[in-house]
Amino acid sequence: MFIPPSEMILNADQSIYHLKLKPGEIASKIITVGDQERVSMVAEHLDSIEVERQSREFRTITGRIGSQRLTIISTGIGTDNIDIVFNELDALVNIDFETRTVKPSHTTLDFIRIGTSGAISESVPLDSIVVSKSAIGYDGLLHFYRANHIRNKGLEEAVSTSQVCYAVDADEGLYNRFIDIGQGGITITAPGFYGPQSRQLRLQPDIDILEHYSNARYGDTPYTNLEMETAGIYGLAKLLGHRALSLNAILANRVTNRFSNQPKETIEKLINDSLKLILD
């Protein structure tokens, strides 16, 4: 199938439209972060840098630690950006830019999200790590794709709210590999930071996410945290034939109304622990 210029947009230098990256400039192991500044925090561990690119909120560094090649990219906030980042990263390895056709041989990428999050259970302490076994998306991204075959229907049916959501599991192999660095749980992905996460400043939310999920479980797995990317990451990774896992540094507890007094240290520890397993 020929992919027309209106669907896969390339810049004048033949880089992909939003990320401004070219084929060959990303590694098969990719760390995603939300904040551009966190790209530098991870990149400090690199022995050498091959590619450094900035485009809008998307900052990319590809380099090496020893012989291991690694890409670090900031996605910005929300699954709307995840839609851009994951489709364009996949295009870089699985679409021939010259013929504008899908390559006959598929390349699989490993995505590790190193992110921050808020706990929705008293049993999830500040500055701990949640390894997302599954994610429930209230953002709606996967409803725009033919995705029934990769969704966790049992988990979706257990969510008895008036909002239409979708649920997707982490890659099982990555989950089993990383689970020892934190607590396993189910992550709720919201389409916003305030009302969609039941935060109130001057506007009163109409949905009480905390009341619905706080200290609840699905089978043996607790609902643990709220954030804004994981469900989209899991959904698009599975649809595109990649592997993904979300690691969440817990900086807030929404039940106890407390926020970490050492957020930088918690994130740095998560980066260090993650890199040991990524490079193993």
Secondary structure, DSSP 8 states (H G I E B T S, - for coil): ----TTTS-B-TTS-BTTT---TTSS-SEEEEESSHHHHHHHHTT-SEEEEEEEETTEEEEEEEETTEEEEEEE--SSHHHHHHHHHHHHHHHHEETTTTEE-SS----EEEEEEEEEE-STTS-TT-EEEEEEEEE-S-GGGGS--GGGS-HHHHHH--SSS--EEEE--HHHHHHHGGGSEEEEEEE-S-SSGGGT--SSS--S--HHHHHTT-EETTEEEEEEESSHHHHHHHHHHHT-EEEEEEEEEEETTTTEE-S-HHHHHHHHHHHHHHHH--
